[in-house]
Amino acid sequence: MTFMVFLAGVAFLNVTIYFMHWFYKSKIPEKIPEQFKVRVIDANLRFFKNVVWFLQLTGLSYPFSPLVRWLGERWLLLQQTGWPWWRYTGSSLKVRSAVLSGVPVRIYEPVESLHNTRRPVLIYIHGGAFAWLSAELYESFTSRISELTGAVVISVNYRLCPEVSYPAPRDDCVAVVKHVLTQGQGMRLDTSRMAVGGDSAGGNLSASLALEFKDKLKLQLLLVPALQPLDTLTSSAIENQRYMCESIHDRNTFQAYLMYGGLSLEHLPSLLANSHVSTTVKKQMFEYKVNHNALMVPEIIRTPDLKKRNQDCSFGEEKVWDELKDIFLDPYFSPLLADDSWLSKTPTCYVMTAGYDVIRDDGVMYFTRLLNAGVKATLKNYDEGFHNSLMFHKGPLKLEQGERILFDIVDFLKENL
């Protein structure tokens, strides 16, 4: 017994030493406020990555296993809420799990309007690189959205990669939207006041849904969205890759596009080198749909040399592109690549981006393309934000910016939905 206590003490001491090392070595942008909390967030994510590495090394688990996903959600909930099994327990919402057209969801309904027959609804699609997280993890966020706006929120538990690939996750989201459109009256919902929204990978899926359902939706809410895999060396990728680069901004997360597309991970080095697209297609896309100089808002870019730049079209691996092109050029997979004729029919859009996010430029370019196509769009860029700032709107690591992001979303929904 004494020996076991000794071993536990040694293990705890080692974990503490490693955590403090990660804490002090965190590469946090100097201008980000609340540095201590952000360092803890970064160190926690790096700690979890090392736990996953250890589990795989010892043969106790494998990438994206149920165990790893369960541990990840418990760890993130602890940071966000202070309790690893947190669930909404307030009295102002009726919260329940349901299955809509075969897809599991969490539904949040304001009690005060429970019997109204014309309630606005937001279908929310969580982030997680198409491979992680769940509606339950997002409960602190989606429940507050419902409480503060008075809208019904339906949070979708779509199938995750790599167990499935495109279009299966999207199909789940499509099924939920169709269910609400056809069965909304029986659910006491006003389908003329329906929005779709999501963050990161969920932002991709939400933009994709808006391209399909067009005027059947009133709003689209795109939060730090990942909208294209053609240019992996945008100005935001270049100037932000050194910050939090071993946690939330790890460039290896670009493999999410490969997993989502059901494509070989052997192509990841080509993606990171930006050589995965043929020279011909680069010229076409960089002149039009992914044109940095024409679509970016210069004030958002911090680095003077990156405000105006030439996107290099002189190199590309034709064989790699032949394997990727059918998936990558699909507008439902890469919404930023949709034609203007598609974009022009989409609903009013709210785009939220973060200054220190490696995929910041996707959202900014999409916003500009929507405006050019005649769509009413709002861009909110948080200069000092990072990719998952919005997750920390409450709890022990609550960030002022995370709360501000939430309240800005609420204000937009209250005014427009």
Secondary structure, 3 states (H helix, E strand, C coil): CHHHHHHHHHHHHHHHHHHHHHHHCCCCCCCCCCHHHHHHHHHHHHHHHHHHHHHHHCCCCCCCCHHHHHHHHHHHHHHHHCCCCCCCCCCCEEEEEEEECCEEEEEEEEHHHCCCCCEEEEEEECCCCCCCCCCCCCHHHHHHHHHHHCCEEEEECCCCCCCCCCCHHHHHHHHHHHHHHHHCCCCCEEEEEEEEEEECHHHHHHHHHHHHHHHHCCEEEEECCCCCCCCCCCHHHHHHCCCCCCCCCCHHHHHHHHHHCCCCHHHHHHHHHCCCCCHHHHHHHHHCCCCHHHHCCHHHCCCHHHHCCCCCCCCCCHHHHHHHHHHHCCCCCCHHHCCHHHHCCCCEEEEEEECCCCCHHHHHHHHHHHHHCCCCEEEEEECCCCCCHHHCCCCCCCCHHHHHHHHHHHHHHHHHC
